[in-house]
Amino acid sequence: MGIDSESDIEANLQIGPTSLGMVRIFVEGGGTELSMDFDPEEAEEIAEEVRAAAGRARAASMRGTKGKPSR
């Protein structure tokens, strides 16, 4: 499965600080739990990547709606 493949798996995502000064991303779904800890600088880089991806997704969505009636 690639980044652009759809999935029917539902998952829960939690993000927060740990008591050791790390940022934890916790994903639970499909019977699996995944905990990933990042130092604050790495977490900020991830946040920047998420924002950039959201911008690209928004632009792709806008291109895909050209010529279609608004709802």
N, C-alpha and C positions, 0 to 999 in steps of 0.2 A: 504494500500500500504506500502510495506517495503522498506528498503534501497536498496535491490537488485531487485526491480521490475522496469520494464521499463515504461515510460510514454510518451504520445504524447504531453504533455503540454509544450509549449515554454515559457521561462522566461528570463528576463533580470536581471543581477546581477551587482551591483555597490558596491564598497568598498572604503571607504575614511575616513579621519579624520573629526571630528565635531569641531565647534568653542569652545566646552566645554572640549576638550582634550580626547574625546572618539573616538573609531573606530566604524563606522557605516557600517553594512552590510544591503543593501537595495535590496530586491527581488520584482520584479513586473512580474506577469504572471497570465493568466487565470482570469483576472478581479480583481485580488487581489494585494494589495501592503503590504509588510511586512518590517518593519524597526526594526533592532536590534542593540542596542548600547552596546559596551563592553569597559572595561577599557583596556589600552594598554597591561597589563600582560595577561588578558584573551584572547585578540586578538592574542598574540604571542603563547599561548597554542593552539588556534584554528589553527593557521598557521602550527604548528608542527604536529597536527593531520591530516591536509590536506596533508602535505608532506609524512607522514607515509602511509596514504591511497593510495597516488599516487604510492609509492614504492611497496606496496602490489599488486595494480592493474597491475603495470608493470610486476611484477613477475608472476602473474596469466596469463597475456597475453602471456608472453614468454613460459610458460608451455603449453599453448593452441596451440602454433604454432609449437611445436616440430614435426618433421616428415612431415611438410607441405612445399611445395615449396615456395621459396621467390618470391615476385613480383617485 
